Amino acid sequence: MIALGVVLVIIGVGSFVLPMFGYPIAVFDGYQPWVGIIIAAVGLITVLFGARRRIATPSVIDTAD
C-alpha cells in the first residue's frame, strides 16, 4: 500500500513539475495542474494510511528453536 502511494506521489509531482521544464505528459495535458495535485494528494494519503496500518499491525516474533 505504501509502494502504491509513493508511485502516485511521483506521478502526481512529475505531472505537475515536468510541464514547467517543457516536457508535458500528454495524458494529463488538458487538465493541468489540478490532476497532478490530486494524484499527489491521493498518493500522500495512501502513504499515510499505509504507514499507520503498518504501525498498528502487531508483529509476531518466533523464538522457537
C-alpha positions in Angstrom: 0.0 0.0 0.0 2.9 2.3 0.8 4.5 1.5 -2.5 1.4 2.4 -4.5 1.2 5.7 -2.6 4.8 6.5 -3.4 4.2 5.8 -7.1 1.2 8.0 -7.1 3.1 10.8 -5.5 5.9 10.5 -8.0 3.4 10.6 -10.9 1.5 13.5 -9.5 4.5 15.6 -8.7 6.1 14.7 -12.1 3.0 15.6 -14.0 2.9 18.9 -12.1 6.6 19.8 -12.5 7.6 18.4 -15.9 5.4 20.9 -17.9 7.4 23.7 -16.3 10.5 22.3 -17.9 8.9 21.8 -21.3 8.1 18.1 -21.0 4.3 17.8 -20.7 2.6 14.5 -20.1 0.2 14.1 -23.0 -2.4 12.1 -20.9 -2.8 15.0 -18.4 -2.3 17.8 -20.8 -5.7 19.4 -20.8 -6.3 19.0 -17.0 -3.1 20.5 -15.6 -2.2 21.5 -12.9 -5.2 20.0 -11.0 -4.7 16.4 -12.0 -1.1 16.4 -10.7 -2.1 18.0 -7.4 -5.0 15.5 -6.9 -2.9 12.4 -7.8 -0.1 13.6 -5.5 -2.6 14.2 -2.7 -4.2 10.8 -3.1 -0.7 9.2 -3.1 0.2 11.1 0.1 -3.0 10.0 1.8 -2.3 6.4 0.7 1.2 6.5 2.2 0.0 8.0 5.4 -2.8 5.3 5.9 -0.4 2.6 4.9 2.2 3.7 7.4 -0.4 4.0 10.1 -1.7 0.5 9.2 1.8 -0.9 9.3 2.5 0.5 12.8 -0.8 -0.7 14.1 -0.3 -4.3 12.9 1.4 -6.4 15.7 4.4 -8.3 14.5 4.9 -11.9 15.6 8.4 -12.9 16.6 9.1 -16.6 16.6 11.7 -17.6 19.1 11.3 -21.3 18.9 14.4 -23.3 18.3 
